[in-house]
Amino acid sequence: MQKITNAAELKIAILQLEDKQAAEWPLLRNQFHATYEGFKLINIIKSTFKESVSSPDLVTNTLKAAVGLATGFVTKKLLVGKTINPFKKILGIIVEMVVAKNVAENADSIKSIGSVIFKKFGNKKIEQEKAN
């Protein structure tokens, strides 16, 4: 901005600044309302939910965790069964958590090993059915 030396230049500068303020005020007000809406708790929760649901790994990770938990539960029931011994109960919980964690972390390798075993036994069954 250039240096103002007289009253006429001052009035012109004031008018220019008022015009600029009038033009920018609606933009500022709209931005304020958008920011205000963005900080509402319900909108924060909605946006977080949308982000997490749109994540492509969500379904995969959820399935891995569910399979891990189910495997851990079944392993605990097979090893411990119904017992009133507190030591066995604690041991069963530990085994359940360890198995669930390992299955969830190694789901892809377990899946590939399972498919190889299934193909091997599946081919034998098909060959037996063809022979009969």
C-alpha positions in Angstrom: 0.0 0.0 0.0 1.3 3.4 -0.9 1.8 6.3 1.6 -1.3 8.5 2.1 -0.5 12.2 2.1 -3.8 14.0 2.1 -7.4 13.7 3.1 -8.7 12.8 -0.3 -6.3 9.8 -0.6 -7.4 8.8 2.9 -11.1 8.8 2.0 -10.3 6.7 -1.2 -8.3 4.2 0.8 -11.0 3.9 3.4 -13.7 3.3 0.7 -11.5 0.6 -0.9 -11.0 -1.1 2.4 -14.7 -0.9 3.2 -15.5 -2.5 -0.2 -12.9 -5.2 0.5 -14.5 -5.8 3.9 -18.0 -6.0 2.5 -16.8 -8.5 -0.2 -14.9 -10.7 2.3 -17.5 -10.7 5.1 -19.9 -13.3 3.6 -16.9 -15.6 2.9 -15.8 -15.2 6.5 -19.3 -15.9 7.8 -19.7 -19.0 5.7 -16.3 -20.3 6.8 -17.2 -19.7 10.4 -20.5 -21.6 10.1 -18.7 -24.5 8.3 -16.1 -24.6 11.1 -18.7 -24.4 13.8 -20.6 -27.3 12.2 -17.4 -29.3 11.9 -16.7 -29.0 15.6 -20.1 -30.3 16.7 -19.7 -33.6 18.5 -22.2 -35.4 16.3 -20.5 -34.3 13.1 -17.1 -35.4 14.4 -18.6 -38.8 15.3 -20.2 -39.1 11.8 -17.1 -38.2 10.0 -15.0 -40.6 12.0 -17.5 -43.3 11.4 -17.6 -42.6 7.7 -13.8 -42.7 7.5 -13.5 -46.0 9.4 -16.3 -47.7 7.4 -14.8 -46.6 4.1 -11.5 -48.2 5.1 -10.9 -51.1 2.7 -9.1 -53.1 5.4 -11.9 -52.8 8.0 -13.8 -55.9 6.8 -10.6 -58.0 6.5 -9.3 -57.0 9.9 -12.7 -57.6 11.5 -13.0 -61.0 10.0 -9.4 -61.9 11.0 -10.2 -60.8 14.6 -13.4 -62.7 14.7 -11.8 -65.9 13.4 -9.0 -65.4 16.0 -11.4 -65.0 18.8 -13.5 -68.0 17.7 -10.5 -70.2 17.4 -9.2 -69.1 20.8 -12.6 -69.8 22.4 -12.8 -73.3 20.8 -9.2 -74.1 21.9 -10.0 -73.0 25.4 -13.1 -75.2 25.6 -11.2 -78.2 24.1 -8.3 -77.9 26.5 -10.0 -76.8 29.7 -13.6 -77.7 29.3 -15.9 -77.1 32.2 -13.8 -76.8 35.3 -14.1 -75.2 38.7 -10.3 -75.2 39.2 -9.2 -71.5 39.2 -5.7 -72.4 37.9 -7.2 -74.2 34.9 -9.5 -71.3 34.3 -6.6 -68.8 34.2 -4.6 -71.1 32.1 -7.5 -71.4 29.7 -7.9 -67.6 29.4 -4.2 -67.3 28.7 -4.3 -70.0 26.0 -7.4 -68.4 24.5 -5.8 -65.0 24.2 -2.5 -66.4 22.8 -4.3 -68.5 20.2 -6.6 -65.7 19.2 -3.7 -63.3 18.8 -1.7 -65.7 16.8 -4.5 -66.7 14.5 -5.5 -63.1 13.9 -2.0 -62.1 13.1 -1.2 -65.1 10.9 -4.6 -65.5 9.2 -3.2 -65.3 5.7 -0.6 -68.0 6.2 -3.1 -70.3 8.0 -5.6 -69.8 5.2 -3.0 -70.8 2.6 -2.0 -73.9 4.5 -5.6 -74.8 5.0 -6.3 -74.5 1.3 -3.3 -76.7 0.4 -4.5 -79.4 2.8 -8.1 -79.1 1.6 -7.0 -79.4 -2.0 -4.9 -82.5 -1.2 -7.7 -84.2 0.7 -10.3 -83.0 -1.7 -8.5 -84.5 -4.7 -8.3 -87.9 -3.0 -12.0 -87.8 -2.3 -12.8 -86.9 -5.9 -10.6 -89.7 -7.1 -12.3 -92.2 -4.8 -15.7 -91.2 -6.0 -14.6 -91.6 -9.6 -13.3 -95.1 -8.9 -16.6 -96.2 -7.4 
